[in-house]
Amino acid sequence: MSLLEVSAVSHWYTSPGASPPVLRDVNFSMAPNEVVALVGESGCGKTTLGKLVAGLHRPSTGDVKFEGTPIWSLEGNEKRRYRRAVQLVHQDPYASLNPGVTIGDTIAPALVRNRLARRRDASSAVVQSLLAVGLEASAQFLDRYPHELSGGQRQRVAIARAISLRPSLIVADEATSMLDVSVRVAVLDVLLSLRQAQGLAYLFISHDFGVVRYFARGGRILVMLYGVLVEEGPTEEVIAHALHPYTVLLLQSVPVPDPSLNRERRRRQLPLVLGGPAPPRGCAFSARCPFAKEVCHAVAPPRAEVVAGHWARCWFPGVALGARQALQP
């Protein structure tokens, strides 16, 4: 049984038909202890999908199932169990922690509420969660407020709050994007070590393919554009043999620190077409695709398995990769 199933999900923040949907017919599943990275530019619907998975919004159409059961049909103890099993780590640690509540009181009440610790033992349980994310666990630290911590410490506290409830799935929404690069790698390593120690699954949301490549090794990548999943496959396969032109353009935008390699890469980059938003019909990328044909503008491509386990929504999958390879010396 899959841990999570998202089936035919579309979502509007207004009445359907009044504006384009934020998500369009999204389908994917996750197994226990799996890492799935959701990649796309800002505004493509990544955060909305994360909120639907976490049960913060109900999809306009379609279903989100957790362990085989639609989450919006859950009641009573089953609903509480789901709420505990799926935790969300927000992008902004400055906003996700209450500035008027100490670190100890940020984490302890949920442990008591979910009967994971008795009130008199809650501080000890909080200490264990903080140690698990690499923070000091002194009594003085528990009495500190969020404004007394660095950005990296705040985000670790947010992660500690999430893992303290012993979840099965963590939705990490741009969890490292506001951190310095040196701190970012340390936080990613904390998340990966927690996966091994606690058997966690991650829906890791990011716009940064460089971060995704590091975090989702051995997992899968979903590429989203204008609310449409345009490509899906194993991490190494998507990065090495991207099938959709949008994925290829995202990959070639990842910075290269070596100036000589960067100059060489610029010589063989695909052209970027400046276009408007997704058309009402056709491929979501057709207005910006350098390889678009008439059919791309007129008819939306189906989701097709081009290689075993590697899917794409493109009428001409692989054409961008082939063109890029032809530009190599």
Secondary structure, DSSP 4 states (H G I P E B T S, - for coil): --SEEEEEEEE-SSSBTTB--SEEEEEEEE-TT-EEEEE--TTSSHHHHHHHHTTSS--SEEEEEETTEEGGG--HHHHHHHHHHEEEE-S-HHHHS-TTS-HHHHHHHHHHHTTSS-GGGHHHHHHHHHHHTT----HHHHT--GGGS-HHHHHHHHHHHHHTT--SEEEEESTTTTS-HHHHHHHHHHHHHHHHHH--EEEEEES-HHHHHHHTTTSEEEEEETTEEEEEEEHHHHHHS--SHHHHHHHHTS--S-HHHHHHHHHTPPP-----S--SSS-TTTTT-TT--HHHHHSPPPPEEEETTEEE--SSTTHHHHHHHHT--
